[in-house]
């Protein structure tokens, strides 16, 4: 009635797509899974640099760098002459300019910064070089806390606590050098 050889013949094994030569579609990567983009040693940028992902700079940048919600790494070969603003900044190379971070600034042992730092957390490794001022307010967005309201100068500018201390020190220096000068 029926042929036994045809019915019992095994079917060929099914091979996965990779083994049969057909390339499988790569899995899409989430932005948080990506490696940071890299600006190489030979790249020189003059102007404004901004982005919406983590960035590592090995080259030279002059101007400004803005990565408000992302991490900026200044590589060991990098030479930066810029105002820097990011979520977190890691310095392994040289930065000449102010750094503002909403989370943290870390200057590693090979790093050098000449400028002011504004961040709630600052880490300076042994061997790192730093010249400037540090403002470690709880949040970088609001430099004056509830017990430390901002003060207005006669020109209408708002001064934080650190600026008031600097102004007082400058005022004391003026009064000690010229006691006859009228105080306002």
C-alpha positions in Angstrom: 0.0 0.0 0.0 2.4 2.6 0.9 6.2 2.7 0.4 8.1 2.4 3.6 11.3 3.8 2.2 9.7 7.1 1.2 7.8 7.6 4.5 10.8 6.8 6.7 13.3 8.9 4.9 14.6 11.6 7.2 14.2 15.2 6.1 17.4 17.3 5.8 18.3 19.2 9.0 17.4 22.8 9.1 20.5 25.0 9.4 20.5 28.3 11.3 20.8 31.4 9.1 24.4 32.1 10.1 25.6 28.6 9.1 23.8 28.7 5.7 25.6 31.9 4.6 22.6 34.2 5.1 23.6 37.0 7.4 21.3 37.5 10.3 20.1 41.1 10.9 22.2 42.8 13.7 20.5 43.5 16.9 19.7 47.2 17.2 21.7 48.8 20.0 20.1 51.1 22.5 21.8 54.6 22.7 22.9 53.7 26.3 24.7 50.6 25.1 26.8 52.4 22.5 30.5 53.1 22.9 31.3 56.8 23.2 32.2 58.6 20.0 35.8 59.5 19.6 37.5 62.5 18.1 41.0 61.4 17.1 44.4 62.8 17.9 44.9 64.5 14.5 41.5 66.3 14.6 41.4 70.0 15.3 38.0 71.7 16.0 37.6 75.5 16.2 34.1 76.7 17.2 31.2 75.2 19.0 30.9 71.5 19.6 27.7 70.0 20.9 26.1 66.6 20.9 23.6 64.2 22.4 25.8 61.3 23.2 28.9 60.5 25.3 32.1 61.7 23.7 35.9 61.1 24.0 38.2 63.8 22.7 41.8 62.9 21.8 42.5 65.9 19.5 42.3 69.7 19.9 39.2 71.9 20.5 39.1 75.6 20.7 35.7 77.4 21.5 33.0 75.7 23.5 31.8 72.1 24.2 28.3 71.4 25.3 27.1 67.8 26.1 24.5 68.7 28.8 23.1 65.2 29.4 26.2 63.2 28.5 29.7 62.3 29.7 32.8 64.0 28.2 36.2 62.4 28.4 39.2 64.5 27.6 41.8 61.9 26.5 45.5 61.9 27.5 46.5 63.4 24.2 43.8 66.1 24.1 44.4 69.8 24.3 41.3 71.8 25.0 40.9 75.6 25.0 37.2 75.9 25.6 34.3 76.5 27.9 33.1 73.0 28.8 29.6 72.0 29.9 28.5 68.4 30.4 26.8 66.0 32.8 30.1 64.6 33.8 33.7 65.4 32.7 36.7 63.2 33.0 40.1 64.9 32.3 43.1 62.9 31.3 44.6 65.6 29.1 44.8 69.4 29.3 41.9 71.8 29.6 42.4 75.6 29.5 38.9 77.1 30.3 36.0 76.7 32.7 34.3 73.4 33.3 30.6 73.1 34.4 29.1 69.7 35.2 25.7 68.8 36.5 27.1 65.6 38.2 30.9 65.3 38.5 34.3 66.5 37.3 37.2 64.1 37.7 40.8 65.1 37.0 42.9 62.0 36.7 46.6 61.8 37.5 47.7 62.7 34.0 45.1 65.5 33.7 45.6 69.3 34.0 43.0 72.0 34.3 43.5 75.7 34.3 40.1 77.3 34.9 37.2 77.3 37.2 35.1 74.2 38.0 31.4 74.3 38.9 30.0 70.9 39.9 28.4 69.2 42.9 31.2 66.6 43.0 34.9 67.2 42.1 37.7 64.6 42.3 41.3 65.5 41.8 43.8 62.6 41.7 47.2 62.7 43.2 49.6 64.0 40.5 46.9 65.9 38.6 47.5 69.6 38.0 44.8 72.2 38.8 44.8 76.0 38.8 41.5 77.8 39.4 38.5 78.0 41.6 36.0 75.3 42.6 32.3 75.9 43.3 30.7 72.7 44.7 27.0 73.8 45.1 24.5 70.9 45.6 23.1 71.5 42.1 25.0 73.4 39.4 21.7 74.9 38.2 20.9 76.8 41.4 24.1 78.2 43.0 22.2 79.9 45.9 20.7 77.5 48.4 17.8 78.2 50.8 20.1 79.6 53.5 22.2 81.4 51.1 20.1 83.8 49.0 21.8 85.6 46.1 22.8 89.2 46.6 22.3 91.9 44.0 25.1 94.3 43.2 24.4 97.9 42.4 24.7 97.0 38.7 21.9 94.5 39.0 24.0 91.4 38.8 23.4 88.5 41.2 26.3 87.2 43.3 26.6 83.8 44.8 28.2 83.1 48.2 31.7 82.5 46.6 31.4 85.7 44.6 30.5 87.6 47.8 33.5 86.1 49.6 35.8 87.2 46.7 34.2 90.7 46.7 34.7 91.0 50.4 38.3 89.9 50.2 38.8 92.4 47.3 37.1 95.1 49.4 39.3 94.4 52.4 42.4 94.6 50.2 41.2 98.0 48.9 40.5 99.4 52.3 43.9 98.2 53.7 45.8 99.9 50.9 43.8 103.1 50.8 42.1 103.8 54.2 40.9 107.2 53.0 38.7 105.7 50.2 35.0 106.2 50.9 33.0 102.9 51.3 29.6 102.5 49.7 
